[in-house]
Amino acid sequence: MRVSYVSTMLIDTHAHLDYPDFESDFEDVLHRAEGAGVTRIITIGTSVISSRRAIELAEKYPNVYAVIGFHPSYAEQADENVIPALRELATSKRVVALGETGLDYHRLPSVEAAKQKNVQVLSSALQAGLEDVVEAEIHDGAYKSKQADLFEQHLDLAAELGLNVVIHQRDAWDDTVDILQSYSDKVRGVFHCFGGTLEQANQVIDLGHLVSFTGIVTFKNGKSVLDVAARIPLEKFMVETDCPYLAPVPFRGKRCEPTHTRIVAETIANARGLTLEEIARKTTATAEEFFRFKR
């Protein structure tokens, strides 16, 4: 038997409420979330400007909190040293973590150049003698280096301020874990939008970190991720939407919003043979401990 919405208390631990997708009906979005038992929402910065907007929302709405940082995909737009700007933003009591930060190799310059030339793999591009793709491959090294430096700046500042970090990882697993390992005794992280294997999840957990699941657990091609959510320790994961992205079934293809946190939690509850209330209680407790809402 399902519990009522009123008794369910979920936290959407990763949303992008500052995005223009929510401008036209922002307060309705919050009301729908509250009606679904999503009592708190953490909005995530992706740049200094985005982080400022996240703080503004958190300072205006009591059920919204902010995470501040620079998304790795925007590393080339970041200043060489982002610590002073982030340190200043972190003085807001509504800031509960740093991020999202990490590594993203999904759209490396060489890959994008190859796509522009209708070449799907770099080896084919090289055979075709495309000098611009070769140059882009060289650019890859600088791009990765900038991402790594930015990631380490977030981790250094997190250790200084006693905050945890929200980690973005895409196609860069080994490098991300290698960097994080040296900070494991100083900072805890959550690998948001986790889509890896059970072995990878256990690797993160063994290092003292957490993972978080999105609407991917409802996708037909997300069964392996749902299996991970069903098998790892109950206290080692959180739930999120990553809205406006990754709307769960039956809303796939539409705008995702915080109210869909409930669907993510219900899906995992069913897979584990638990009630929604049990998942909500445990993931909420984990989020409260990780984000330390009362600084």
C-alpha positions, 0 to 999 in steps of 0.5 A: 500500500502506497503512503500518502503524498503528505507523509512522503518527504523526498529531496531532489538532490540535483536540479537546474532551476535557474535554467530558462526552461522554468521561467514561465511557471517557476512557482507552479513547478515548486508547488507541484513538487511539494504536492508530490512530497518533494520537500527540498530541492537542490539547484546546481550551478554550472558557471559563476553566473549560474551559481549566482542565480542558484543562490538567488533562488535559494535565498528567495525560496526556503525549500531551495538550496544551492550548489555552486561550481563550474561544469567541466564542459564549460572549462574553457570559459572558466578563469584560470583561478575560480577559487576566489569567486566561488569562495565569495559565493560560498559565504551564503548560508544557502550554499550546501556543496560545491559543483557540479564539477568533474570530468567530461570527455564525451565531446572532446574537440577531436570528436566534434571535429570528426563529426563535422566532417561526417567521420565517426571515428578518429582513426578514419579521420586520420586516414582521410588526412583531415589536418583540423581533426589532428589539431583537435586531437592535440587540443584534447590534451589541453582541454582535459588538463583544464578540466582536471585543474578546475576539478582540483580547484573545486576539491581544494576549496571544498576541503578548505570550507568543509563542504562536499562536492557534486561530481559530474563524470562522463566517459572519463571514469578512471581519470575522475576516480584517480583525481578524487582518490587523493582527496578521499580523506578530505572531501566526500563526493556524490557521483550524480546521474550515476549510469555506471556498473555495479563494480564502479558504484562499489568502487565509489562507495569503498572510497567513502563517496555516494552515487545518485540516480535519475529518471534513467532507472525508468528507461528501457535501456536503463535496466542495468542502472536500476539493477545497481540501484537495487543492489547497493547499500540503501544508505549509499545513494540519493535520488535526483532529477537533473531537471530539465533533463532526463524526464522519467517514463511516462514523461520521457521527451518532455521537460523534467521537473522536481516532482518527478523525483517521486517516480525515481524513488518509486521505481527504485523502491519497487526494484528493491521490494521496499515501500516508497516511504522507506526509500524516501526516509533513507535517501532524505537522511543521506542527503541531509547528512551529505549536504549539511543544510544547517551550516 
